[in-house]
Amino acid sequence: MQLILYFPNTYTLTTFIFFSFTCSIPLHNHHNLRTEPKHKVFLSKLLLLFQFCHICHSEIKPTVTATQNGTEVVIKTACNNPSCGKDNTWNSQPLLPGTRIAAGNFLLCMATLFAGGSFTKVAQILQHMGLSCISLNTFFTHQWVSLL
């Protein structure tokens, strides 16, 4: 797909080429949290996966709550089927081994520091995209406790 923009005041022609490609994602278990593929997901699409109870598979819609922990989303469901009634919790990210830190939160700090970037700018970019992010205080805490 090609988009051509003409700016009459500057007499320049700018061409933007948008590439669209498809690649397969290996579905085997990844043991390296840094190199494992990650994807942004819209909350409305994610919630479509919680339209039924994952324990009893009842089609009675469960009560669903979503909470944010930095870049992580936690989905809690409560089955409304009287014969089940179980609760389930799903986390969008694994925890760093031996900690209670969501891997994506830590990796965002690590990548920002290793790239020599400004966390304030990274957070601003994520905010403009509507993506969840950790706080500046959390960034400095991870930097101080884990990365130095």
C-alpha positions in Angstrom: 0.0 0.0 0.0 1.4 3.4 -0.9 0.3 6.8 0.4 1.4 9.9 -1.4 1.2 13.3 0.3 1.7 16.6 -1.5 2.6 19.6 0.5 1.9 22.6 -1.8 3.8 25.2 0.3 7.1 23.4 0.3 6.8 21.9 -3.3 7.9 18.5 -2.1 6.4 15.2 -2.7 6.6 12.7 0.2 5.9 9.1 -0.3 5.1 6.7 2.6 5.1 3.0 1.9 3.3 0.8 4.4 4.5 -2.8 4.5 2.2 -5.5 5.6 3.6 -9.0 6.1 2.6 -12.2 7.8 4.9 -14.5 9.6 4.3 -17.6 11.7 5.0 -17.5 15.4 6.6 -20.6 17.0 4.3 -21.9 19.7 6.8 -24.0 21.6 7.7 -23.1 25.2 10.1 -20.2 25.5 12.5 -20.3 28.4 14.0 -16.8 27.9 11.6 -14.1 28.9 13.6 -11.5 27.1 13.5 -13.2 23.7 10.0 -14.7 23.9 7.7 -12.9 21.4 5.4 -10.3 22.9 2.4 -8.5 21.4 0.2 -5.6 22.3 -3.5 -6.7 22.6 -6.5 -4.4 22.8 -8.5 -5.0 25.9 -11.8 -5.4 24.0 -10.3 -8.3 22.1 -8.7 -9.9 25.2 -12.1 -9.9 27.0 -13.6 -11.9 24.2 -11.6 -14.8 25.5 -13.4 -14.7 28.9 -17.0 -15.1 27.6 -17.3 -18.5 29.3 -16.0 -20.2 32.4 -12.6 -21.8 31.7 -13.1 -24.3 34.6 -16.6 -25.8 33.9 -16.9 -24.5 30.3 -20.4 -23.2 31.0 -21.8 -20.8 28.5 -23.3 -18.7 31.3 -21.1 -15.6 31.2 -18.9 -15.2 34.2 -18.3 -12.0 36.1 -15.1 -10.5 34.7 -12.8 -7.8 36.2 -9.7 -6.5 34.7 -6.9 -4.7 36.6 -3.7 -3.1 35.5 -0.3 -3.6 37.1 2.0 -1.5 34.9 2.2 -3.2 31.5 0.5 -6.3 32.9 -3.2 -6.9 32.9 -4.8 -9.3 35.4 -8.2 -10.8 34.5 -10.3 -12.3 37.3 -13.4 -14.3 36.5 -16.1 -15.6 38.8 -18.3 -18.3 37.4 -22.0 -17.6 37.6 -23.0 -21.2 37.1 -24.5 -22.4 40.4 -22.9 -25.9 40.1 -19.4 -24.4 39.6 -19.0 -20.9 41.2 -15.2 -21.1 41.0 -12.9 -18.1 40.6 -10.0 -17.9 38.1 -7.2 -15.5 37.7 -5.2 -15.0 34.5 -2.1 -12.8 34.2 -0.9 -11.5 30.9 2.7 -11.8 31.8 4.9 -14.4 33.7 6.7 -13.3 36.8 10.4 -13.0 36.9 11.7 -16.2 38.5 12.0 -15.8 42.3 10.2 -12.5 42.4 6.7 -11.0 42.3 7.7 -8.7 39.4 5.8 -8.9 36.1 8.4 -9.7 33.4 7.1 -7.0 31.0 7.5 -4.3 33.6 11.1 -5.2 34.3 12.0 -5.7 30.6 10.7 -2.2 29.8 13.0 -0.8 32.4 15.9 -2.9 31.2 15.4 -2.1 27.6 15.1 1.6 28.2 18.4 1.6 30.2 20.3 -0.6 27.8 19.2 1.5 24.8 20.3 4.7 26.6 16.8 6.0 26.3 14.8 8.4 28.5 12.1 6.6 30.4 10.0 9.8 30.4 10.0 9.8 26.6 9.2 6.0 26.4 6.3 6.5 28.9 5.1 9.5 26.8 5.1 7.4 23.6 3.2 4.6 25.3 0.7 7.1 26.7 0.1 8.6 23.3 -0.5 5.0 22.0 -2.9 4.3 24.8 -0.7 1.5 26.1 -0.4 0.8 29.8 3.0 1.6 31.4 4.7 1.5 34.8 5.2 4.7 36.8 8.4 6.7 36.9 8.7 5.7 40.6 8.5 2.0 39.6 11.1 2.5 36.9 13.6 4.0 39.4 12.8 1.3 41.9 13.6 -1.5 39.4 16.7 0.4 38.2 18.0 0.8 41.8 17.1 -2.6 43.1 17.6 -4.9 40.1 19.6 -3.4 37.4 22.5 -1.7 39.2 
